[in-house]
Amino acid sequence: ANAAMQTSWGMAESCTADGASACPLLTWDAKISTALAILGGLGGAMRCYMEKDGLFARFQSILEDLYSDVNEHVLVGEDLDFSLPPGVSSSWRNRGFSLTSGADRELIEGMHDISLPVADAKKLQEVRGWFEARGGGDDAPYCTPDDSEGNPFEDWWTPPGINRYSADEDGREQLYEHISTMFELNVPMVLLARQAAVYPLFFDLDLYGVAGDDEVHRLVWENEHKVLLRSLAATLLQIYPQYSEDLEVAV
């Protein structure tokens, strides 16, 4: 854009065809469109509500008809980073990515009988890359289920022969984002979070009485035999006799 259009508050409204001058006007539509695109856009939310109202199929049909010639080709510059201010780094794009490699998109379209834009290939590659980088490890917290014959579950994003995946805190946040992304693309993922073999078991008991009456308090605490607490302990020991030496009571 013309240099005169660049201001401290963002891009101005317009400039002349020869770039000799610019309109000194700031408008909302010239700002929010770019900001929304950088943040991921509203496509996911709009699709959700259009499907809910039964409008998405017709909307998609119209778009595919209007842009059929364009969608068959990669748009020049579609794989480039945003031009951010100097000194601001961005990991939004992977420089090694090429939109001409649409294997993930083609697999999904074939397996799930849906149509995805060419630009979504970038998102799909990031999802598959997460699992390829974190596969392996018997103690990994995430896994895919086995089928009825005991074979590992396979989908377009699963590396061959791997069905367990590890992740640190940052990796988990990325995983949640990927799962959300695939849900918005109408391609839900199947992934299990493994529970620990042993974990604490807590019981909570709430007792209520009439306001101003301390009979409940006396019944539970201020009596010699502590009948209620002893009854609870005896019940737990009958249910879990194998843990009789490990059970603790916290008051």
C-alpha positions, 0 to 999 in steps of 0.5 A, a space after each residue: 500500500 502507499 506509504 501515506 496510508 500507513 499511520 500509527 493507528 493502522 492503514 488509512 482508507 484509500 489512496 489514489 491510483 497513482 499513489 500521489 495522495 491518500 485519504 486521511 480517514 480511518 475506518 473500522 472495516 479496514 482494520 477488523 478484517 485483517 485482525 480477524 484474519 490473523 486471529 483465525 477468522 470467524 469461519 468456524 463459528 459461522 459454519 457452526 451456526 449455519 449448519 444449525 440453521 440448515 444453511 451451510 450446504 446451500 452456502 457451500 454450493 454457491 461458493 464452490 460454484 462462484 470460485 470453482 476456477 480459483 479453487 483449482 489453483 494455489 493463489 500466489 502468495 498464499 504461503 507467505 507470512 504476514 508482514 508484521 512490524 519490525 522486531 515482531 516474530 511470528 510462527 504463524 507460517 512454516 517456511 518449509 510448507 507448500 500448499 501444492 502438497 495437499 495429501 492430507 486434504 485429499 485423504 480427509 476428503 476421500 475418507 470423510 466425504 467432505 470438501 475442504 479449501 486448499 488453504 486448510 492444507 496448512 492446518 492439516 499439516 500442523 495437526 499431523 506434524 504434532 503427532 509425528 513429533 510426539 509419537 511413541 512411549 509406553 507411558 505416554 498420556 494420550 493414545 488411540 483405541 484399538 479396533 475389534 481385532 486389536 489393531 491400532 486405530 488408523 486415520 490420516 493423522 496417525 503415524 504408521 505403527 504408533 498409537 501413543 503420544 506424549 506432551 508437555 504443558 505447551 504440547 497439550 495446549 497445542 493439542 487442544 487447539 488442533 482438536 478444536 481446529 478439526 472440530 470446526 472443520 467438521 473432521 472430529 478426531 478420536 483420541 483417548 487420555 490415559 488415566 493413572 493406574 492408581 489415583 486418590 479416592 475421596 468421599 465427601 459427607 455434608 450434614 445439615 440441621 436446623 439453624 440455631 440447633 447444634 444437635 447435628 454437631 453433637 451427634 457427629 463430634 461431641 459424643 464418646 463413641 463417634 457412631 457416625 464416623 465409626 459407621 462410615 469407616 466400617 462401611 469403607 473397610 467392607 467395600 475396600 478390604 484390600 486397602 485397610 492399611 492405607 485408608 486415611 481420614 481427614 477432618 
